[in-house]
Amino acid sequence: MKRIFDFFVSVIILILLSPIMISVAILVRMKLGSPIFFKQQRPGLHGKPFYFYKFRTMTNEKDQDGALLPDEFRLTSFGKFLRRTSLDEFPQLINVIKGDVSLVGPRPLLMDYLTLYTKEQAKRHLVRPGITGWAQINGRNSISWEEKFELDVWYVKNQTFLLDLKILFFTFYKVIKSQDINQPGNVTVEKFKGSNIREGQG
């Protein structure tokens, strides 16, 4: 039922919002250049990798050694607007239609994090990742990584169709209110470096 719901809702949203998505794509091309989409490999169900799509929000500016500048120098005001309104997330509906992700589930993070999770945290990969999730409506980027993972695992153990509908409703509310977008002290989100508390340790 969840897969059927994901597919048909995503198709309907893509059709309804296609004029907005085309407009955003044109503006991204004009303001940030090419490519229009940010594409990155992320772990899906059981950690299986897939390519994750978003509208690009940062420039490709590099330092004298050819390395990308820090996020705070590459994230433009237009990019901040896309993130604040979650317009950058719309291409993920393509991932939903393909079956890479669901509308609701733990957010797909970086492949590098797979080796950093505790056994409990790794349970977040027992379900398909999602565009939004339980952690996104309960703090999003304003809470710690450990808190996010606890919320993700709680969702895995308690997921129901009604819970998914609740999450979708509150996600819409959070987007309208532009809440919990950035991590305190950072323009984006600081990378996860592993939990301080490991299983079997105090």
VOPAVO-974778 format. One record per residue (C-alpha): x, y, z. Coordinates in nm, 4 decimals, m for minus. Last residue first. Layout:
N
ZADREN|x|y|z
ZADREN|X|Y|Z
...
***
This chain:
202
ZADREN|x|y|z
ZADREN|2.9503|0.3612|2.9110
ZADREN|3.0707|0.1315|2.6345
ZADREN|2.9198|m0.1877|2.4927
ZADREN|2.7612|m0.0006|2.2043
ZADREN|2.9459|0.3201|2.1310
ZADREN|2.8803|0.6570|2.2919
ZADREN|3.0623|0.9444|2.1223
ZADREN|2.8712|0.8723|1.8033
ZADREN|3.0479|0.8892|1.4683
ZADREN|3.1773|1.1814|1.2642
ZADREN|2.8473|1.3094|1.1219
ZADREN|2.9109|1.6103|0.8981
ZADREN|2.8061|1.9559|1.0119
ZADREN|2.4831|2.0702|0.8492
ZADREN|2.4393|2.3760|0.6247
ZADREN|2.4911|2.7432|0.7105
ZADREN|2.6351|2.6387|1.0472
ZADREN|2.6228|2.7885|1.3981
ZADREN|2.2915|2.6216|1.4886
ZADREN|2.2082|2.3584|1.2233
ZADREN|1.9939|2.5057|0.9501
ZADREN|1.6349|2.4438|0.8406
ZADREN|1.4693|2.4012|1.1807
ZADREN|1.1504|2.5923|1.0849
ZADREN|1.0565|2.7615|0.7572
ZADREN|0.6956|2.8103|0.8822
ZADREN|0.5448|2.6921|0.5524
ZADREN|0.8022|2.4116|0.5349
ZADREN|0.7286|2.3053|0.8938
ZADREN|0.3523|2.2938|0.8248
ZADREN|0.4024|2.0834|0.5101
ZADREN|0.6238|1.8483|0.7102
ZADREN|0.3528|1.8339|0.9784
ZADREN|0.1006|1.6969|0.7291
ZADREN|0.3466|1.4523|0.5704
ZADREN|0.4462|1.3194|0.9139
ZADREN|0.0827|1.2674|1.0143
ZADREN|0.0125|1.0842|0.6875
ZADREN|0.3142|0.8594|0.7502
ZADREN|0.1905|0.7873|1.1041
ZADREN|m0.1473|0.6862|0.9601
ZADREN|0.0241|0.4444|0.7189
ZADREN|0.2141|0.2865|1.0054
ZADREN|0.5766|0.2935|1.1186
ZADREN|0.6562|0.2063|1.4795
ZADREN|0.9894|0.0205|1.4763
ZADREN|1.1355|0.2015|1.1744
ZADREN|1.0025|0.5323|1.3092
ZADREN|1.1755|0.4802|1.6440
ZADREN|1.4950|0.4031|1.4506
ZADREN|1.4735|0.7385|1.2725
ZADREN|1.3962|0.9247|1.5972
ZADREN|1.7008|0.7720|1.7671
ZADREN|1.9058|0.8562|1.4578
ZADREN|1.8010|1.2206|1.4709
ZADREN|1.8815|1.2437|1.8415
ZADREN|2.2289|1.1002|1.7818
ZADREN|2.2889|1.3448|1.4962
ZADREN|2.2056|1.6344|1.7249
ZADREN|1.8942|1.8521|1.6942
ZADREN|1.8290|2.1814|1.5106
ZADREN|1.8659|2.0211|1.1660
ZADREN|1.5261|1.8452|1.1643
ZADREN|1.3802|1.9058|1.5109
ZADREN|1.0864|1.6705|1.5432
ZADREN|0.9219|1.7062|1.2010
ZADREN|1.2405|1.6063|1.0170
ZADREN|1.3236|1.3285|1.2651
ZADREN|0.9950|1.1507|1.1911
ZADREN|1.0626|1.1621|0.8192
ZADREN|1.0792|1.3563|0.4952
ZADREN|1.2028|1.2758|0.1460
ZADREN|1.2324|0.9171|0.2638
ZADREN|1.4720|0.6278|0.3073
ZADREN|1.3399|0.2783|0.2374
ZADREN|1.3214|0.0645|0.5496
ZADREN|1.5783|m0.1461|0.7359
ZADREN|1.8317|0.1318|0.6763
ZADREN|1.7435|0.3167|0.9979
ZADREN|1.8489|m0.0029|1.1749
ZADREN|2.2088|0.1201|1.1378
ZADREN|2.1578|0.3422|1.4433
ZADREN|2.1103|0.0361|1.6644
ZADREN|2.4155|m0.1430|1.5286
ZADREN|2.6197|0.1749|1.5838
ZADREN|2.6697|0.3883|1.2763
ZADREN|3.0103|0.5067|1.1550
ZADREN|3.0700|0.2522|0.8757
ZADREN|2.7580|0.3598|0.6878
ZADREN|2.8355|0.7301|0.7314
ZADREN|3.0607|0.7513|0.4252
ZADREN|2.7656|0.6665|0.1982
ZADREN|2.6147|1.0012|0.2966
ZADREN|2.2576|1.0484|0.4203
ZADREN|1.9211|0.9218|0.2986
ZADREN|1.6558|1.0763|0.5272
ZADREN|1.4714|0.8225|0.7406
ZADREN|1.1289|0.7461|0.5924
ZADREN|0.8296|0.9189|0.4353
ZADREN|0.7750|1.0000|0.0664
ZADREN|0.9559|0.6790|m0.0124
ZADREN|1.3006|0.6359|m0.1683
ZADREN|1.4720|0.4534|m0.4532
ZADREN|1.1396|0.3324|m0.5956
ZADREN|1.1778|0.5062|m0.9331
ZADREN|0.8703|0.7191|m0.8597
ZADREN|1.0197|0.8165|m0.5225
ZADREN|1.3556|0.9075|m0.6788
ZADREN|1.1731|1.1275|m0.9304
ZADREN|0.9964|1.2926|m0.6360
ZADREN|1.3478|1.3738|m0.5168
ZADREN|1.3538|1.6448|m0.7855
ZADREN|1.1343|1.8588|m0.5524
ZADREN|1.3910|1.8910|m0.2701
ZADREN|1.5484|2.2199|m0.3866
ZADREN|1.2093|2.3867|m0.3471
ZADREN|1.2388|2.3226|0.0284
ZADREN|1.1279|2.6851|0.0945
ZADREN|1.4291|2.7592|0.3157
ZADREN|1.6550|2.5463|0.0961
ZADREN|1.5584|2.7245|m0.2268
ZADREN|1.5867|3.0628|m0.0549
ZADREN|1.9320|2.9764|0.0795
ZADREN|2.0395|2.8849|m0.2747
ZADREN|1.9171|3.2212|m0.3997
ZADREN|2.1124|3.3942|m0.1241
ZADREN|2.4175|3.1974|m0.2373
ZADREN|2.5787|2.8949|m0.0709
ZADREN|2.9344|2.8756|m0.2049
ZADREN|3.1169|3.0746|0.0640
ZADREN|2.9307|2.9173|0.3583
ZADREN|2.9776|2.5720|0.2041
ZADREN|3.3582|2.5845|0.2260
ZADREN|3.5442|2.6465|m0.1052
ZADREN|3.5880|2.3535|m0.3414
ZADREN|3.9490|2.2480|m0.3912
ZADREN|4.1394|2.3566|m0.7043
ZADREN|4.4544|2.4658|m0.5228
ZADREN|4.3793|2.8360|m0.5722
ZADREN|4.0385|2.7907|m0.4098
ZADREN|3.7261|2.6688|m0.5833
ZADREN|3.3807|2.8072|m0.6641
ZADREN|3.1330|2.5432|m0.7782
ZADREN|2.8247|2.7404|m0.6744
ZADREN|2.5684|2.6155|m0.4270
ZADREN|2.1932|2.5417|m0.4308
ZADREN|2.1589|2.2713|m0.7004
ZADREN|1.8158|2.1230|m0.7352
ZADREN|1.8121|1.7826|m0.5721
ZADREN|1.8641|1.4248|m0.6904
ZADREN|1.9857|1.1089|m0.5126
ZADREN|2.1687|0.8382|m0.7047
ZADREN|2.1360|0.4915|m0.5510
ZADREN|2.3442|0.2796|m0.3149
ZADREN|2.2109|m0.0290|m0.1319
ZADREN|2.2382|0.0367|0.2418
ZADREN|1.9644|m0.2114|0.3346
ZADREN|1.7118|0.0202|0.1610
ZADREN|1.8954|0.3251|0.0272
ZADREN|2.2486|0.4530|0.0713
ZADREN|2.3327|0.7784|m0.1142
ZADREN|2.5210|0.8551|m0.4356
ZADREN|2.5067|1.2228|m0.5253
ZADREN|2.3425|1.4329|m0.7939
ZADREN|2.2916|1.8088|m0.7606
ZADREN|2.0766|1.9152|m1.0536
ZADREN|2.1018|2.2239|m1.2726
ZADREN|2.4522|2.1395|m1.3920
ZADREN|2.5274|2.4090|m1.4976
ZADREN|2.5099|2.7703|m1.3902
ZADREN|2.4230|2.9080|m1.0497
ZADREN|2.2037|3.2094|m1.1276
ZADREN|2.0781|3.1427|m1.4804
ZADREN|2.0727|2.7624|m1.4653
ZADREN|1.9177|2.7670|m1.1175
ZADREN|1.6579|3.0165|m1.2427
ZADREN|1.5646|2.7938|m1.5375
ZADREN|1.5347|2.4865|m1.3121
ZADREN|1.3215|2.6815|m1.0642
ZADREN|1.0831|2.7853|m1.3440
ZADREN|1.0599|2.4276|m1.4720
ZADREN|0.9901|2.3041|m1.1186
ZADREN|0.7192|2.5666|m1.0685
ZADREN|0.5472|2.4764|m1.3977
ZADREN|0.5793|2.1010|m1.3118
ZADREN|0.4076|2.1441|m0.9745
ZADREN|0.0761|1.9827|m1.0616
ZADREN|0.2289|1.7082|m1.2761
ZADREN|0.5055|1.6311|m1.0267
ZADREN|0.2558|1.6313|m0.7391
ZADREN|0.0288|1.3833|m0.9201
ZADREN|0.3195|1.1524|m1.0056
ZADREN|0.4469|1.1669|m0.6474
ZADREN|0.1015|1.0890|m0.5031
ZADREN|0.0632|0.7927|m0.7410
ZADREN|0.4007|0.6370|m0.6642
ZADREN|0.4119|0.6938|m0.2890
ZADREN|0.0568|0.5587|m0.2386
ZADREN|0.1353|0.2463|m0.4408
ZADREN|0.4578|0.1920|m0.2449
ZADREN|0.2810|0.2414|0.0876
ZADREN|0.0000|0.0000|0.0000
***
